[in-house]
Amino acid sequence: MNQGLHRFYFNDIICVYSEDRKIQLITHLEVFQIYQETLESIVQKLNHPQFVSPNRGSIVNLNIEKTIQTME
């Protein structure tokens, strides 16, 4: 897991989810564990229409779904 400050392009983020009180941010290349944040605070930071929260424990990038659908 990487430590420190990281910046991401919206399209690099696949999803963010909470598991056992740990926040995982999944990108195309890596998985980042986020500390001292809640999923709700991340939703506020992402504040972009391409991100939706299908349930209380996850955030999904809708553009990733569109990419997967067009690849089929």
C-alpha positions as CSV (number, residue, x, y, z in Angstrom):
1,M,0.0,0.0,0.0
2,N,1.2,3.5,-0.8
3,Q,1.5,6.2,1.8
4,G,1.4,9.9,1.5
5,L,-0.6,12.4,-0.6
6,H,-1.9,11.2,-3.9
7,R,-3.8,12.9,-6.6
8,F,-6.1,11.1,-9.0
9,Y,-7.8,11.9,-12.2
10,F,-11.5,11.1,-11.9
11,N,-11.3,8.6,-14.7
12,D,-8.5,6.7,-13.0
13,I,-10.7,5.8,-10.0
14,I,-12.7,2.6,-10.5
15,C,-14.4,2.5,-7.1
16,V,-14.1,3.3,-3.4
17,Y,-15.4,1.1,-0.7
18,S,-15.4,0.6,3.0
19,E,-14.5,-2.8,4.5
20,D,-13.9,-3.5,8.1
21,R,-13.7,0.3,8.8
22,K,-11.0,0.7,6.2
23,I,-11.5,2.7,3.0
24,Q,-10.1,1.2,-0.2
25,L,-9.7,3.3,-3.3
26,I,-9.2,1.2,-6.4
27,T,-7.6,2.6,-9.5
28,H,-6.6,1.0,-12.8
29,L,-3.1,0.3,-11.5
30,E,-3.2,0.2,-7.7
31,V,-5.2,-0.1,-4.5
32,F,-4.9,2.6,-1.9
33,Q,-5.9,2.3,1.7
34,I,-7.2,5.7,3.0
35,Y,-6.9,6.6,6.6
36,Q,-8.6,9.3,8.7
37,E,-11.4,9.7,6.2
38,T,-14.9,8.4,6.0
39,L,-16.7,7.2,2.9
40,E,-19.1,10.2,3.2
41,S,-16.1,12.7,3.3
42,I,-14.8,11.1,0.1
43,V,-18.2,11.4,-1.6
44,Q,-18.1,15.1,-0.8
45,K,-14.6,15.4,-2.2
46,L,-15.4,13.6,-5.4
47,N,-18.6,15.6,-5.8
48,H,-18.9,14.9,-9.5
49,P,-21.9,13.4,-11.3
50,Q,-19.8,10.4,-12.7
51,F,-19.6,9.0,-9.1
52,V,-22.6,7.3,-7.5
53,S,-23.1,5.5,-4.3
54,P,-25.2,2.4,-5.0
55,N,-25.1,1.6,-1.2
56,R,-23.7,3.0,2.0
57,G,-20.5,1.2,1.6
58,S,-19.3,2.0,-1.9
59,I,-18.8,4.6,-4.6
60,V,-18.6,3.6,-8.2
61,N,-17.3,5.6,-11.2
62,L,-20.1,5.4,-13.9
63,N,-17.6,6.1,-16.7
64,I,-15.9,2.8,-15.9
65,E,-19.2,0.9,-16.5
66,K,-19.6,2.7,-19.8
67,T,-16.1,1.6,-20.9
68,I,-16.8,-2.0,-19.9
69,Q,-20.1,-2.0,-21.8
70,T,-18.5,-0.7,-25.0
71,M,-15.8,-3.3,-24.8
72,E,-18.3,-6.2,-25.0
